């Protein structure tokens, strides 16, 4: 009985691990690369530090998320008046 429970526990842990890994893999596949002129990068980095973000990428992710939310709100509003 004890060996069966241990086997079941290991099976459940491996299932959880593989499903977590699958979820994380989907998230990490969304990569965007762009080039910024050096003087703009320096200005952006200073601005980001003043605003209290840890990394430039965190600031950019949040800005993109805000743009998406604003666009969704815009679409919702435009659908109301159709």
C-alpha distances in whole Angstrom, upper triangle without the diagonal:
4,5,5,6,9,10,11,12,14,15,16,18,20,21,23,24,26,27,29,30,32,33,35,36,38,39,41,42,45,48,51,54,57,60,62,65,65,67,66,62,64,65,62,60,62,62,58,58,60,58,55,53,51,51,54,51,50,53,53,50,51,55,53,51,54,56,53,53,57,57,55,57,60,58,57,61,62,60,62,65,65
4,5,5,6,9,10,11,12,14,15,16,18,20,21,22,24,26,27,28,30,32,33,34,37,38,39,41,44,46,49,52,55,58,60,63,63,65,63,60,61,62,59,57,59,59,55,55,58,56,53,50,48,49,51,49,47,51,51,48,49,53,51,49,52,54,52,52,55,56,54,56,59,58,57,60,62,60,61,65,65
4,5,5,6,9,10,11,12,14,15,16,18,20,21,22,24,26,27,28,30,31,33,35,36,37,39,42,44,48,50,54,56,58,62,61,64,62,59,60,61,58,56,59,58,55,55,57,55,52,50,48,48,50,48,46,50,50,47,48,52,51,48,52,54,51,51,55,55,53,55,58,57,56,60,61,60,61,64,64
4,5,5,6,9,10,10,12,14,15,16,18,20,21,22,24,25,27,29,30,31,33,35,36,38,40,43,47,49,53,56,58,61,61,63,61,58,60,61,58,56,58,58,54,54,57,55,52,49,47,48,50,47,46,49,49,46,47,51,49,47,50,52,49,49,53,53,51,53,56,55,54,57,59,57,58,62,61
4,5,5,6,9,10,10,12,14,15,16,18,20,21,22,24,26,27,28,30,32,33,34,36,39,41,45,48,51,54,56,59,59,61,59,56,58,59,55,53,56,55,52,52,54,52,49,47,45,45,48,45,43,47,47,44,45,48,47,45,48,50,47,47,51,51,49,51,54,53,52,55,57,55,56,60,60
4,5,5,6,9,10,11,12,14,15,16,18,20,21,22,24,26,27,28,31,32,33,35,37,40,43,46,49,52,54,57,57,59,57,54,55,57,53,51,54,54,50,50,52,50,47,45,43,43,46,43,42,45,46,42,43,47,46,44,47,49,46,46,50,51,48,51,54,52,52,55,57,55,57,60,60
4,5,5,6,9,10,11,12,14,15,16,18,20,21,22,24,26,27,29,31,31,33,36,38,42,44,48,51,53,56,56,59,57,53,55,56,53,51,54,54,50,50,53,51,48,45,43,43,45,42,41,45,45,42,43,46,45,43,46,48,45,46,49,50,47,50,53,51,51,54,56,54,56,59,59
4,5,5,6,9,10,10,12,14,15,17,18,20,21,23,24,26,27,29,30,32,35,37,41,43,47,50,52,56,56,58,56,53,54,55,52,50,53,52,49,49,52,49,47,44,42,42,44,41,40,43,44,40,41,45,43,41,44,46,43,43,47,47,45,47,50,49,48,51,53,51,52,56,56
4,5,5,6,9,10,11,12,14,15,16,18,20,21,22,24,26,27,28,30,33,35,39,42,45,48,50,53,53,55,53,50,52,53,49,48,50,50,46,46,49,46,43,41,39,39,42,39,37,41,41,38,39,42,41,39,42,44,41,41,45,46,43,46,49,47,47,50,52,50,52,55,55
4,5,5,6,9,10,10,12,14,15,16,18,20,21,22,24,26,27,28,31,34,37,40,43,46,48,51,51,53,52,48,50,51,48,46,49,48,45,45,48,46,43,40,38,38,40,37,36,40,40,37,38,42,40,38,41,43,41,41,45,45,43,46,49,47,47,50,52,50,52,55,55
4,5,5,6,9,10,11,12,14,15,16,18,20,21,23,25,26,27,30,33,36,39,42,45,48,51,51,54,51,48,50,51,48,46,49,49,45,46,48,46,43,41,39,38,40,37,36,40,40,36,38,41,39,37,41,42,40,40,44,44,42,44,47,45,45,49,50,48,50,53,53
4,5,5,6,9,10,11,12,14,15,17,18,20,22,23,24,26,29,31,35,38,41,44,46,50,50,52,50,47,49,50,46,45,47,47,43,44,46,44,41,38,37,37,39,35,34,38,38,34,35,39,37,35,38,40,37,37,41,41,39,41,44,43,42,46,47,46,47,51,50
4,5,5,6,9,10,11,12,14,15,16,18,20,21,22,24,27,29,33,36,39,42,44,47,47,49,47,44,46,47,43,42,44,44,40,41,43,41,38,36,34,34,36,33,32,35,35,32,33,37,35,33,36,38,36,36,40,40,38,41,44,42,42,45,47,46,47,51,51
4,5,5,6,9,10,10,12,14,15,16,18,20,21,22,25,28,31,34,37,40,43,46,46,48,46,43,45,46,43,41,44,44,40,41,44,41,39,36,34,34,35,32,31,35,35,32,33,36,35,33,36,38,36,36,40,40,38,41,43,42,42,46,47,45,47,51,50
4,5,5,6,9,10,11,12,14,15,17,19,20,21,24,27,31,33,37,40,42,46,46,48,46,43,45,46,43,42,44,44,40,41,44,41,39,36,34,34,35,32,31,34,34,31,32,35,33,31,35,36,34,34,38,38,36,38,41,39,39,43,44,42,44,48,47
4,6,5,6,9,10,11,12,14,16,17,18,20,23,25,29,32,35,38,40,44,44,46,44,41,43,44,40,39,41,41,37,38,40,38,35,33,31,31,33,29,28,32,31,28,29,32,31,29,32,34,31,31,35,35,33,36,39,37,37,41,42,41,42,46,46
4,6,5,6,9,10,11,12,14,16,16,18,21,23,27,29,33,36,38,41,41,44,42,39,40,42,38,37,40,39,35,36,39,37,34,31,29,29,31,27,27,30,30,27,28,32,30,28,32,33,31,32,35,35,34,36,39,38,38,41,43,42,44,47,47
4,5,5,6,9,10,10,13,15,15,17,20,22,26,28,32,35,37,41,41,44,42,39,41,42,38,37,40,40,36,37,40,38,36,32,30,30,31,28,27,31,30,27,29,32,30,28,32,33,30,31,35,35,33,36,38,37,37,41,42,41,43,46,45
4,5,5,6,9,10,11,13,14,16,18,21,25,28,31,35,37,40,41,43,41,38,40,41,37,36,39,39,35,36,39,36,34,31,30,29,30,27,26,29,28,25,27,29,27,25,29,30,28,28,32,32,30,33,35,34,34,37,38,37,39,42,42
4,5,5,6,9,10,11,12,15,17,19,23,26,29,32,34,38,38,40,38,35,37,38,34,33,36,35,32,33,35,33,31,28,26,25,27,24,23,26,26,22,24,27,25,23,27,28,26,27,30,30,29,31,34,33,33,36,38,37,39,42,42
4,5,5,6,9,10,10,12,15,17,21,24,27,30,32,36,36,39,37,34,36,37,33,32,35,35,31,32,35,33,31,28,26,25,26,23,22,26,25,22,24,27,25,24,27,29,26,28,31,31,30,32,35,34,34,38,39,38,40,43,43
4,5,5,6,9,10,11,14,17,20,23,27,30,32,36,37,39,37,34,37,38,34,33,36,36,32,34,36,34,32,29,27,26,27,23,23,26,25,22,24,27,24,23,27,27,25,26,30,29,28,31,33,32,32,36,36,35,38,41,40
4,5,5,7,9,10,12,15,19,22,25,29,31,34,35,37,35,32,35,35,32,31,34,33,30,31,34,31,29,26,25,24,25,21,20,23,22,19,21,23,21,19,23,24,22,23,26,26,24,27,30,29,29,32,33,33,35,38,38
4,5,5,6,9,11,13,17,20,23,26,28,32,32,34,32,29,32,32,29,28,31,30,27,28,31,29,27,23,22,21,22,18,18,21,20,17,19,22,20,19,22,24,21,23,26,26,25,28,30,29,30,33,34,34,36,39,39
4,5,5,6,9,12,15,18,22,25,27,31,32,34,32,29,32,33,29,29,32,32,28,30,33,31,29,25,24,22,23,19,19,22,21,18,21,23,21,20,24,24,22,24,27,27,26,29,31,30,31,34,35,34,37,40,39
4,6,5,8,11,14,17,21,24,27,30,32,34,31,29,32,33,29,29,32,31,28,30,32,30,29,25,24,22,22,19,19,21,20,17,19,21,18,17,21,22,19,21,24,24,23,26,28,26,27,31,31,31,33,36,36
4,6,6,9,12,16,19,22,24,28,29,31,28,26,29,29,26,25,28,27,24,26,29,26,25,21,21,19,19,15,15,18,16,13,15,18,15,14,18,19,17,19,22,22,21,24,26,25,26,29,30,30,32,35,35
4,5,7,11,13,17,20,22,26,27,29,27,24,27,28,24,24,27,27,23,25,28,26,25,21,20,17,18,14,15,17,16,13,16,18,16,16,20,20,19,21,24,24,23,26,28,28,29,32,33,33,35,38,38
4,6,10,12,16,19,22,26,27,30,27,25,28,29,25,25,29,28,25,27,30,28,27,23,22,20,19,16,17,19,17,15,18,19,17,17,21,20,19,21,24,23,23,26,28,27,29,32,32,32,35,37,37
4,7,10,13,17,19,23,25,27,24,22,25,26,23,23,26,25,23,25,28,26,25,21,21,18,17,13,15,17,14,12,15,16,13,13,17,17,15,18,21,20,20,23,24,24,26,28,29,29,32,34,34
4,7,10,14,16,20,21,24,21,19,22,23,20,20,24,23,21,23,26,24,24,20,19,16,15,11,13,15,12,11,15,15,13,14,18,17,16,19,22,21,22,25,26,26,28,30,30,31,34,36,36
4,7,10,13,17,18,21,18,16,20,21,18,18,22,21,19,22,25,23,23,20,19,16,14,11,13,14,11,10,14,14,11,14,17,16,15,19,20,19,21,24,24,24,27,29,29,30,33,35,35
4,7,10,14,15,18,16,14,18,19,16,17,21,20,19,21,24,23,23,20,19,16,13,11,14,15,12,12,16,15,14,16,19,18,18,22,23,22,24,27,27,27,30,32,32,33,36,37,37
4,7,10,13,15,13,12,15,16,14,15,19,19,18,20,23,22,23,20,20,16,13,12,15,15,12,13,16,15,14,17,19,17,18,22,22,22,24,27,26,27,30,32,31,33,36,37,37
4,7,9,12,10,9,13,14,13,14,18,18,17,20,22,22,23,20,20,17,13,13,17,16,13,16,18,17,16,20,21,20,21,25,25,24,27,29,29,30,33,34,34,36,39,39,40
4,6,8,7,6,10,11,10,12,15,15,15,17,20,20,21,19,19,16,12,13,16,15,13,16,18,16,16,20,21,19,22,24,24,24,27,29,29,30,33,34,34,36,39,39,40
4,6,5,6,9,10,11,12,15,15,16,18,20,21,23,21,21,18,15,16,19,17,16,19,21,19,19,23,24,22,25,28,27,27,30,32,31,33,36,36,36,39,41,42,43
4,5,5,6,9,10,10,13,14,15,17,19,20,21,20,20,17,14,16,19,18,16,20,22,20,21,25,25,24,27,29,29,30,33,34,34,36,38,39,39,42,44,44,45
4,5,5,6,9,10,11,12,14,16,17,19,20,19,20,17,15,17,20,18,17,21,22,20,22,25,25,24,27,29,29,30,33,34,33,35,38,38,39,41,43,44,45
4,5,5,6,8,10,10,12,14,15,16,18,17,18,16,12,15,17,15,14,18,19,16,18,21,21,20,23,26,25,26,29,30,30,32,34,35,35,38,40,40,41
4,5,5,6,9,10,10,12,14,15,16,15,15,12,9,12,14,13,12,16,17,16,17,20,21,20,23,25,25,26,29,30,30,32,35,35,36,38,40,41,42
4,5,5,6,9,10,11,12,14,16,15,15,13,11,14,16,14,14,18,19,18,20,23,23,23,26,28,27,29,31,32,33,35,37,37,38,41,43,44,45
4,5,5,6,9,10,11,12,14,14,15,14,11,14,16,13,14,18,18,16,19,21,21,21,24,26,25,27,30,30,30,33,35,35,36,39,40,41,43
4,5,5,6,9,10,11,12,11,13,11,8,11,12,10,10,14,14,13,15,18,17,18,21,22,22,24,26,27,27,30,32,32,33,36,37,38,40
4,5,5,6,9,10,11,10,10,8,6,10,11,10,11,14,15,14,17,19,19,20,23,24,24,26,28,29,30,32,34,35,36,38,40,41,43
4,5,5,6,9,10,10,11,11,10,13,14,12,14,17,17,16,19,21,21,22,25,26,26,28,30,31,31,34,35,36,37,40,41,42,44
4,5,5,6,9,9,11,11,9,13,13,10,12,15,14,13,17,18,17,19,22,23,22,24,27,27,28,31,32,32,34,36,37,39,41
4,5,5,6,6,8,7,6,10,9,7,9,12,12,11,15,16,16,17,20,21,21,23,26,26,27,30,31,31,33,35,37,38,40
4,5,5,6,7,8,8,12,11,10,13,15,14,15,18,19,19,21,24,24,25,27,29,29,30,33,34,35,37,39,40,41,43
4,5,8,10,11,11,15,14,11,15,17,16,16,19,20,19,21,24,24,24,27,29,29,30,33,34,34,36,38,39,41,43
4,6,9,11,11,13,11,9,12,14,12,13,16,17,16,18,21,21,21,24,26,25,27,30,30,31,33,35,36,37,40
4,6,9,10,13,10,9,13,14,13,14,17,18,17,20,22,22,23,26,27,27,29,31,32,33,35,37,37,39,41
4,6,7,9,7,6,10,11,10,12,15,15,15,18,20,20,21,24,25,26,27,30,30,31,33,35,36,38,40
4,7,9,7,8,11,12,12,14,17,17,18,20,22,22,24,26,27,28,30,32,33,34,36,38,39,41,43
4,5,5,7,9,10,11,13,15,16,17,19,20,22,23,25,26,28,29,31,32,34,35,37,38,40,42
4,5,5,6,9,10,11,12,14,15,17,19,20,21,23,25,26,27,29,30,32,33,35,37,38,40
4,5,5,6,9,10,10,12,14,15,16,18,20,21,23,24,26,27,29,30,31,33,35,37,38
4,5,5,6,9,10,11,12,14,16,17,18,20,21,23,24,26,27,29,30,32,33,35,37
4,6,5,6,9,10,11,12,14,15,16,18,20,21,23,24,26,27,29,30,32,34,35
4,5,5,6,9,10,11,12,14,15,17,18,20,21,23,24,26,27,29,31,32,33
4,5,5,6,9,10,11,12,14,15,17,18,20,21,23,24,26,27,29,31,32
4,5,5,6,9,10,10,12,14,15,16,18,20,21,23,24,26,27,29,31
4,5,5,6,9,10,11,12,14,15,16,18,20,21,23,24,26,28,29
4,5,5,6,9,10,11,12,14,15,17,18,20,21,23,25,26,27
4,5,5,6,9,10,11,12,14,15,17,18,20,21,23,25,26
4,5,5,6,9,10,11,12,14,15,16,18,20,21,23,25
4,5,5,6,9,10,10,12,14,15,16,18,20,22,23
4,5,5,6,9,10,11,12,14,15,16,19,21,21
4,5,5,6,9,10,10,12,14,15,17,19,20
4,5,5,6,9,10,11,12,14,16,17,19
4,5,5,6,9,10,10,12,14,16,17
4,5,5,6,9,10,11,13,15,16
4,5,5,6,9,10,11,13,15
4,5,5,6,9,10,11,13
4,5,5,6,9,10,11
4,6,5,6,9,10
4,5,5,7,9
4,5,6,7
4,5,5
4,6
4
